[in-house]
Amino acid sequence: MAKKKKHYDWTDGPATLEAHSLTKHDVLVGYLIRYFEQRTLNARGRDRFRITLVDGFCGGGLYTVAGSNEEALGSPLRMLSAVEEASVRINRHRTKPLDLDVQYVFIDKDARAIEHLTKVLQDRGYGAKLGRSIHLMREDFTVAAPAVIGLVQRHTPQAQCALFFLDQYGYTDVPAPLIRQIFSQLRNSEIVLTFHVQAFAKYTNDDFTDKIATALDIDIRGALGGRSIEELKSDDADWRRFIQAALYQGLVDNCGADFFTPFFIRGTGSGHGEYWLVHLSQHHRAQDVMKQVHWEHHNHFVHYGGAGLDMLATHTMGFRQKFTGGFRFDDVASHQSATALREQLAQNIFARAAPVHIGELFASTCNRSPATAGMYNSVLADLVGERDIVITSADGKRRKSARYMRDTDVIERSRQANLILVR
């Protein structure tokens, strides 16, 4: 996942990488491992799981970390290593091994990057896989996209399963119509977009914002509420609130994804967030896996909105609020989410005309909350314990523990519900 040629140069060997950029690769690895663990939980009896991993801005494979001269693996090698680690983990207690049949597509428009990556892969023992399970493309991602979609469809003709990691050179490199096309042709695909916040601020003004809105086919201007970009850029927290609430909403509204997350990656010692990460998917469980990674790697994430439902509502995203460090996915944030969800989920349940499945409750609200499904279930267990709600399994058993709750369990208001919550 590389930047423009003027930033990264593989002419004479590995390019130089800033240390905070390594955090993105750590997040990528964390998500891939958790993704495979979750997707293969119910795969008993199967002997193969097929998927395509696409790195749309792959770079040259190796870097030298600025200031230390230490070698750092690029995203292609980190992907390959993550799949190998995931394979070991998911097969650790299986009597019948599950084969992770992964097709890789690495794309970069920089000829030197692809040339360097080819050599790196050959030197590290992947040469025999080139042109077979590993495909390299020297092309702009938007131009390569139709061929990539074809590769995915041939590898998984029924499942159409792929993960796209798009660490863009700029902010117009992956327009919303292309994302819509990917989702329409590959129904089980997911897309992870990352943007460099400081670079965006440096080159963004009102005119450029209009150009971005046109190129991405999203409405940014309408979300500004009369304020200029320069006004927002004068405050680090306000700038990120704008990105998370305004630009994010415009982006996801036009990408055709049903589920998404909009949080910031922060490097070591970076409190405000160096990168903006948007995860787009078509299933609430995929969204939940990404949020699990946010909480697991809480030192690397920050959020500028609320802790419960309606996390990006105006009253939680108010500009010029005092910055208190943000929502950091730590123990403090977990407590804040549990406190907010306890009242908000109860009100949501009580406002429904009919009982609701746990899966439906999460799917209908998860885009508006930083909480995971497990955190929802813990709150639901508290509401059961306080006799505000009743949860019943498909076979009629009462659920009391979050550990045993399932998406198919039915939630309904208890006759003994707290009158304060009912109002």
N, C-alpha and C positions, 0 to 999 in steps of 0.2 A: 504494500500500500504506500505509494510514493508520491512525492510532490513534483512540481514542475522541474524540468531539466535544469533550470537555473539554480534550483535548490539542491537537487541530487544529481551527482555526476559519477558515472561508472566507467569513465574513459580509462582511468589508470587503476582500476580495482574497486573495492568497496567504496560506496559513497559515505559521506559523513551524516550522522543522524543525531539530533538533539536528544538528550536523555529522556525528556518528558514524553517524547513520541513512543518510547518503549511501552508506555502504559496502554496504548491502544492495542498493541499486540498481546499484552497480558490479558486484556479483556476478551479479545478474539479467542484465545486459547481456552479461557474459562468458559466461554459460551459454547464452544464446540464440544468440549468434554461433557458438560452438563446436558447439552442437546442430545448427544448420542446415548447418554445414560437414561434420559427420560424417554426417548423414542423407542428404546429397546426393552423397557420395563416389562411390557406385555408381549414380548416376541418369543416366548417359549414355544418350541417346536419348529421355529423358523431357522433356516441355516444361512440366510443372507439378508442384509439390509443395504439397499442401493440408494445412492444420493450423488448429486453433483455439487462441488464447492467451486464457486467462481470468485476470483479476485480481479476486479475490474481495473485496478491501478496498482499492479503488483510490484513494480520496481525490479531491482537487480538481484535480490536474494540475500545480499550481505551488506552490512553497514559497519562503520567504525564510529563508536560513540564519541561525540565531541567532548574534548577535555580530558578523556581517559585513554583513548586509542584502543579501548576494548572492542572485541568483535561482537556484533549483535546480528542474530538471524533476522531476515526479512519475513514478511507475512507468508510467502509461499512455503518456506521451510518450517515456520511455526505451525502452519496448517497441517503439513505432513506429519510433524511430530505429535500434534494434538490428536490426530486420528489414531496414530500408533498407540498413544497412551490410553485413549478411550477404548481401543480394542482390548488391551490388557485388562482394564478395569471391568468391562462388561462380561468378559469371559472368565473372570477369576473364579467364579463359583458355578459355572455351567459345565454340565457333563457333555453337552453337545455344543461345540464352539459355534459362535455366530460370526460370519464373515462380513466385515464392513467393506462392501464393494463401492469404493469411492472413486468418482471421476473428478479430476481437477482441471480447471480452465484458468490459466494465468494470462492476463492481458495487460499490455502497456504499449503506448504509442511511441515510446522512446526506443529506437533500435539498439542503442548501447545497453539499455536496461535488459532487454530480452536476450541479447548476446551474452551479457554477464550472467544472467539467471541460468541460461542453458549450460554454461560452463560449471556453475556452482552445482547444479543438479547432477551433472555427469560426475563431477569430482566426489560427490557424496553418495554415489551408488544408485541414483535414480535414472541413469541414462537409458536403461532398457525399457523404462515406462514411458519415455517421451514418445508422443504420437500414438500411444495406446491408452493408458489411464491418465496420463498427464499431457495436456494440450497447451501449447504456447502460441499466443497470437500477438503480432506486432501491429497494433491497430488502435484507433480511438474506440472507447467502449461503446459509444452510440452506434458506430459503424459495425462493430463486431457482434452486437446484441442479437441480430437474427440468426447468425451462425451458432451462437452460444445456445439460444433457445432450441435450435435443432439438435445440438449435442445432448441437451438435457432430455428432450423427448425421445431420442433413440436409446438413451441409457435407462430411462425409467418411463416407458411408453404409457403405463397406466397410472402410476403414482405421480409422475411429473414433479419430482421432488428436487429442490435445489436451494442452496443458501448463497446469496450474493453479498459480498463484502466490497463496498464501494467507498474507499477513502479518496475522495475526489481531489483533482488538481485545483479546481475552482468551484464556484457555486452554481454554475450553469451547465456542468458537464453531464449531468444525468437529469434531463427534464422530466417533469411529472408525466407527460404522455407516454414516455418510454417505460416508466415504472408501471403505469396502468397496463401497457402491453404485456409486460412480463407476468403480471398477476393474471391477466385474462388468458394467457396461453400456457402458463405453468401454475396450476391451481394450488399446488402445495409448496410454493416457493416462499422464501423470506428474504428480506433485503435489509442490510445494515448500512446506513449512511453515516459518515463522519465528516465534520466541517471544522476547520481551524478557526477558533473564535477571534483571536487577535488579528489574523490576516484579514478576516472578514471586516473587522472594524476599521483596519487601516485603509482599505480600499473602498469602503462603502460610504456613499453620500446619498442624497435624495435622488439624484439623477441615476446613479448606479442601481439604487434600490428599484427604481421603475424598470430598468433594463432586466434585472434579475427576475422581477415579477413577470415580465413578458416572456423571458426565455424559459422559465420554469412553469409558466402558465398557472400562476397563483396570484392571489390578491393580497399583497403586503400593505399597500397604501391604505386600504380600508381599515386595517387593524391598528394603525398608528394613532388614530384619534386626534389628528391635528398637530401632533408633535413632529418635529424634524428629527432626522437621524442623528444630526450633530448633538442635539439636546440629550438624546438617549446615550450616546457614546461617552458623554462627559462623566458618566457614573458606571463603574464596572458592573455593579449588581443590576442597575436598570437596563444596561445593554443586554445582559443575559436574560433578564425577564422578558425583554422584547423578543429575543430570539426564541425563547422557549414558548411564550404565549402567542405571539403574533405570527412570526415566520413559520413556526411549527404548525399552527392551525391551518394556515394557508397551504402548506405543503401536504399535510395528510388529507385535507379535504379533496385534493385533486389527484391523489395517487392511487385510489381504488383499493386501499388496504382497509380491512375491517378493524384491525387492532394495531396499536402502536405504543411506543414509549419515547419520551423527549428529553432525557436527562443529560447532564454534562459529565465528561471525564476530566478529572484533574490529576495532573502529575504530582510528583513529590514536591511538597512545599508550595503548591499552587492552590490557594483557597477558592478562587472564583470559578475555575474550570477552563482548561486549555482547549478542549474539544467538545463539540456538541454531537451527541450520538442519537440517531433516530432509528429505531427498529420497527419495521413494517411487516405485518404478517396477516394471514387470513384465518387464524384460529387463536382463541383466547389462551390455550395451553402454551402455544409458542410464545405469546406475550409474557406469560407467567414465568417461563424459563429464563427469559432475558431479565426480568425483574429479580429473580432469584440470584442471578449473577451480580446485579447491582448491590444487593444486600450482602452477598458473600464477599465481594471486593469493595466494601464500603469506603475504604481509604481512598478509592479512586473515583468516587462519584459524588455529585452534589446536585440539588434540585432547588428551584427558586419559588415553588408554589406551596400549596397546602399539604397537610399530612393525611387527610382522609379522602372523602369523595370531593368532586369539584375542585381538584387540586390546581387547575389553571383558571379558576373563576376570577373575575375582576377584583373581588374583595381579598383574595389571597395573593394576587399578583400585583397589587398596587405599586406603581412607580413612586420613587422617592421614599420608600419605607427604609427605616434604619436597617442596614445589613448586619445580621447577627451570625453570619457564617453559613447560612443556608441549611437546608435539610440534607443531612450527610449520611443517611442510611445506616446509622449507628444505633446504639442502645437508646439514646435519647430520642432519636427519630422514631424508633420502633414503639416506644411508649406513647409518643405523640399520635402516631397512627392508630394504635389500639384505642386510645381515649376518644379520638374523633370518630372512628368507625363504630364504636359501641353504640353511640346515639344515632349516627347517620344510617347504619344498616338496619337498625330497628325501625326507624322511621320509614325507610324504603320498603321494608317488609309489610309494615302496618298499612301503608298507603296502597298496597296492591289489593285488587278485588278478589284474587284467588291465590291459593298456595303457589309457591315457586320452587323449582329445583335449585339446588346449590349451584350447579353449573350455569344455569340461566342467570342467577343472581350475580355471579362473578362476571360472566360474559357481558352483561348489560351495564356494568359499572366499572370494569377494570381499567378502561382507558382514562378514567377520571381520577385514578388513585395510584399512589406509589406502592401500595400494599400488595403482597403476594397472595395467592390462593390459600396458602397455609396460614397466613395472618388473618385472613377472612374467617377461616374455620375456627381459629382460636377465639375470635370474638364471638362467633356463633355459639361456641361451646359455653362461653360466659353467659350469653343471653339465655341458653337452655338452663344453665344452673340457677339463674335468677328467675326462672319460670316466665320469661317474657315470650319465648317461642318454643315450639315443639318441632323436632326433626325426626322424620320417619324414613326408614330404608325401604327399598322396593319390595322386600319381603315382610314388611310390617313391623320391623323392630325399631325401638326408639334409640336414637343416637344421642349420646351425651359427651363423648370424647372426640376432640378434633381429629385425633389419629385415625379414627375409623370412618370419618365422613367421606362420602363419595358424591360425584357430580349428580348422580341420579336420585339422591336423597331429597325428600320433599320438606320444605320449611313452611310452617304456618304459625299464625299468631296464637299464643296461649290464651285461654279464657281468663287466666290470672295475670295478664300482662300489666306492666306498670302504666298507670294512667297518664303519667307525665310524658312517656314515650309515645303513647297513642296520639296525643294532641298534635 
